[in-house]
């Protein structure tokens, strides 16, 4: 049985954290550990997570960052913290837009030994329960199309907050440096993997898998709103340079 650590970045999530869902998940999945990364929260998040970790210190861990570093850095530090203790490491949005019950389907994908990264994909198909606001869906499609062209990669959804990776030396290398992009770090991660591919150390098409989600829902209180759109567009403009730099390393 493979050991799995799921990193959950948290910044001022006291009003949205569903700790009962995490309790139920720990009870269902004996190989699963949660590592919450408190990203310098200023509300009750840190106190809530400290008490929660005390309930099951063997299965619930807490990494506290002294100041707010942003989701990208919180995820990166969580991944590196878990790299020596797990076979598989994931990161999952604290709002549980993707339910924790989906984690086993991600883990099962690693039955293929070639797979190194499984990315949740919010595809609205018959038989799937993907509830996404129309405006966010269409903006997301424009964003994904731009990313596909900039990366020259057939990828449908880079921004879903549910991903699991195999703790390989290549993946550790991909997370070794702080990300330049704050909002689009998932795209920068793919750019780094493409850089490894250029050096013959990785095969993105073969080792990365997009997994259509059975269930996903928009949750209120997202940190990404209309005011952040100019920043996201700015990061997209940076992406071409980042891709070129990664391939030259």
N, C-alpha and C positions, 0 to 999 in steps of 0.2 A: 504494500500500500504506500503510495507516494504521500509525503508530507507536503502540506499546502499552507502558506501564509498569505493572507489577504490584507493588504495595506489599505487603510481607510483614512484619507486626509480629512482633517476637520478644522474649520475656522468658524467660530461663533455659530455652532450647530445645536446649541442647547434646546432650541424650540423645535428642531426637526429630527433629532436623533431618536430612532425607534429601537431602544436597547432590547426590548422584548424580542424583536425579530432576530437580533444577534444571539440572544440566549437560546432561542429555538434552533438556530442554525448550528450552534456549538453542540447541542444535544443530539442533533441528527447526524452530524458528520464528524466522526472521531479523529480523522486525520487533519482537521482544519483548525488553524489558529488565526486569530485576528490581531493585527498590529495597528492600533489607532495612532495617528500622528497628529498631535495637537499643534496647529500652526500659529502659536502665539495668540490664542483666543483671548478676548477681553470680556466674555460673558461667563456663564457657568459651565461651559463645555469641559474645561480641564478638571474641575471638581467632579463632574458627573463621570468622566472617563476614569479618574483615579479610583472612585468608589467601585465602578464596574470591574476594573481590572483586579481589584482586591477579591471579588467574588470567585474568580477562576484564574489565578495567576499563571496556571499552566497552559491556558488556552486563550487568555485575553492579555495583550501586552500594550503598553503605552510608551510612546516616544514623544517627549515634550520639547518643542522648539522655543527658545527664549523670546523670539520676536517673529512677527508675521513675515514669512519668506515667499508666500504664494504657493499655489497647488503644485506647480511643476517641481519646486525644490522639496516640498513636503513629501511628494511621491518618491522622488529620487532618493532622499535620505531613508525613507522607509524601505525601499527596495534594497538598498545597500546594507541596511541593518539586518534584513532577513536573509541575505544572500548565503550566509554560511550555515543556516539552520533549516533550510527547506529545499525540497526538490523542485517545487513549483511556487512561484510568487505572483500574486495578482494585485491590481489596485481597483478599487470599487468606490463609486461616489457614495458619500454618507447619506444622501437623501433616499437611497434605495430605489431610484428610478428603474434600475434593473434589480429585480428581487434576488435575495440571497439564494433562493431555491434554484436559480440558474447556474450556480457555481459547479455542481456536478457535471453538467453538460460541457462546460469548459474543460474540466479536468479529464473527462472521457476522451476529448479530442487528442490528448497527448498519448493515447494508445499507439498512434503513429509516431515512431521514434524520431522521425525527421522534423516534426513540428516543434517550433521554438517559441512561437507567439500566437495566441488566440485572441482575436479582437471581436467584441460584441458589435453587431451590426443591426441598426434599427430599420429593418426593411418591412414596409407595410404590405404584407401578403395575405391572401385568403387563409384563414385558419390561425393567423397570428393576432395577438392582442397588443398592437403597438399604437399607443394613444399619444399623438404628437400634435401640438398646435400647428395649424396650417402655415402661419407665417414662419415659424421656426423650421418647419419641414422644407419650405421652398428656399429659404435662406441657406439652410443646410445643404440642399442639393447644389446650389450655385457654388458654395464654399467647396464641397467635395469635388465638383467638376474642375474647379481651379487647382485644387491640390493634386488631382490625378494628372493634370497636364504639367504642373510644375515638377512633380516627382517622376513623370513618365511611368506611372504605375497604375494598374487597374485596381483601384481601391474605392469602395462604396461609402464607407463611414469611418473616418479617422477619429471622430470626436466623442464617440460613445464612451461613457465613464466606467466601462467594465472590460478589463483586459487581464489575461493571465499569461505568464511567460515561464519558460524553463530556465532554471538557474545555471546557465552555461557560462563559460568564460567570455563568449561573445556578447551575451546579454549584460554581463557585469561591465564589460568595456563600454557598451552603449550608454550605461547610466553613470559612468565614472566621472564625467564632467558636468557641471551645472548647465542646464539648458539656457539657450539665449532667448527662446520664445516663452513668454509667460502664459499666454492663452492657448497657443497652438503647439504645446510641447509634444503632444502625441504625433504630430506631423514631423517635428524635428527628430523624434525617435526613429521614425521610418527613414528619414534622411541619413541618420547615422548608420542604420542597418544597410542602406544602399551604399554607403561609404565602405563598410566592411565587405559588401559584395564586390565592389570594384577592386578590392585587394584579394579576392578569392577566398574570403573567410566566412561567407554567408551567402544564402540563396533566398532572397526575399519571396519570390513567387512560390518556392517549394516549402519554405520553413514558416511562413506566416499564413494564417487562416482566418478569414472572416466568418463568424458564426452568427447566422440570423437568429435574433432573439425571439423567444416565444411570447414574452411579455415585456413591455416597457411603457412607462407613462411619464408625461411631463409633471414635474413637482414644482410648486411655487417656491419662491425665495432663492432662485438661482443667482449666483454671484455674477453671471454673465448676462447683462441686459443691454438695452439700446445704447447706453453711454459707452460701453466697451467696444461697440462695433468699429469705430475708427481705429482703435488699438489693434483689433484683429486684422483689419485690412492692412495696417502698417506691417504687421508680422508676416502677412502673406507676401508683401513686397520684399521682405528680408529673406524669404524662403529660398529663392533662386540662388542667392549668394551662399546661403548655408549649404544647400545641396552641392554646389560646386566645390566649396571648401572641404566638405566631408569626403568627396571623391578624390581630392588631392592629398589627403593626409597620408 
